[in-house]
Amino acid sequence: MYIGRVTGSVVATIHHSTFDGRKLLTVEKLNLNGSGSNDYDIAVDLVQAGVGDLVLVLDEGGSARLLTGTEPNGAVRAVIVGIVDEVDIQQ
């Protein structure tokens, strides 16, 4: 699980049926200081996130498939499970 920033959306006219009616977003993983890591996932949006939102991403395939109801053979690896309002890191 990680915190990331939504950077865009993915549109596909031909896709696996697992993605029917689901929004796919690109999410850049963030470092602890809030800077981008140049690493990203394509995640299924479960919380109506949008470009620029700070989000909580579950990037473990089995759990992601359980949340989307596509277990055991779905093509889902990462899902956005929350929109983050604030992060407070104690130093």
C-alpha positions as CSV (number, residue, x, y, z in Angstrom):
1,M,0.0,0.0,0.0
2,Y,1.3,3.5,-0.8
3,I,0.3,7.1,-1.1
4,G,0.4,8.5,-4.6
5,R,-0.9,11.3,-6.8
6,V,-3.3,10.7,-9.7
7,T,-1.6,12.0,-12.9
8,G,-4.0,10.9,-15.6
9,S,-6.5,8.5,-16.9
10,V,-6.4,5.5,-19.2
11,V,-8.9,4.9,-22.0
12,A,-9.1,1.6,-23.8
13,T,-11.7,0.7,-26.4
14,I,-10.7,-3.0,-26.3
15,H,-10.1,-4.4,-22.8
16,H,-10.7,-7.4,-20.5
17,S,-14.2,-7.7,-19.3
18,T,-12.9,-7.1,-15.7
19,F,-12.6,-3.4,-16.5
20,D,-16.2,-3.0,-17.9
21,G,-17.6,0.1,-16.2
22,R,-14.5,0.8,-14.2
23,K,-12.3,4.0,-14.4
24,L,-8.6,3.4,-14.7
25,L,-6.2,6.1,-13.5
26,T,-2.4,6.5,-13.6
27,V,-0.9,7.0,-10.1
28,E,2.6,8.2,-9.4
29,K,4.1,6.8,-6.2
30,L,5.3,9.5,-3.8
31,N,8.3,9.5,-1.5
32,L,8.0,10.3,2.2
33,N,8.9,14.0,1.5
34,G,6.0,14.2,-1.1
35,S,8.2,14.3,-4.2
36,G,7.4,12.0,-7.1
37,S,9.4,8.8,-7.5
38,N,9.0,8.4,-11.3
39,D,7.3,5.0,-10.6
40,Y,3.7,4.6,-11.3
41,D,0.7,2.1,-11.4
42,I,-2.4,1.9,-13.4
43,A,-5.1,1.5,-10.8
44,V,-8.9,0.8,-10.7
45,D,-10.6,3.8,-9.1
46,L,-13.0,2.7,-6.3
47,V,-13.5,6.2,-4.7
48,Q,-14.1,8.6,-7.6
49,A,-10.7,10.2,-7.5
50,G,-9.5,12.7,-10.1
51,V,-6.4,14.0,-11.6
52,G,-4.3,15.8,-9.0
53,D,-5.8,14.0,-6.0
54,L,-3.6,12.5,-3.3
55,V,-4.7,8.9,-3.0
56,L,-4.1,5.7,-1.0
57,V,-3.4,2.7,-3.4
58,L,-3.6,-0.9,-2.5
59,D,-1.1,-2.6,-4.9
60,E,-1.4,-6.2,-3.9
61,G,-3.2,-8.2,-6.6
62,G,-5.1,-10.7,-4.4
63,S,-6.6,-8.1,-2.2
64,A,-7.3,-5.8,-5.1
65,R,-9.2,-8.6,-6.8
66,L,-11.2,-9.2,-3.6
67,L,-12.2,-5.5,-3.4
68,T,-13.4,-5.4,-7.0
69,G,-15.1,-8.8,-6.8
70,T,-13.0,-10.3,-9.6
71,E,-11.2,-13.0,-7.5
72,P,-9.7,-15.5,-8.5
73,N,-9.1,-14.7,-12.2
74,G,-9.5,-11.0,-12.5
75,A,-6.9,-8.8,-14.2
76,V,-6.7,-6.3,-11.4
77,R,-3.4,-5.6,-9.5
78,A,-3.9,-2.1,-8.0
79,V,-6.9,-0.2,-6.7
80,I,-7.4,3.3,-5.3
81,V,-9.1,2.8,-1.9
82,G,-9.0,6.3,-0.5
83,I,-8.5,10.0,-1.1
84,V,-6.0,11.4,1.4
85,D,-6.8,14.7,3.0
86,E,-3.6,15.1,5.0
87,V,-0.4,13.3,5.9
88,D,1.5,14.1,9.1
89,I,4.9,12.5,9.5
90,Q,6.6,12.9,12.9
91,Q,10.3,13.7,12.6
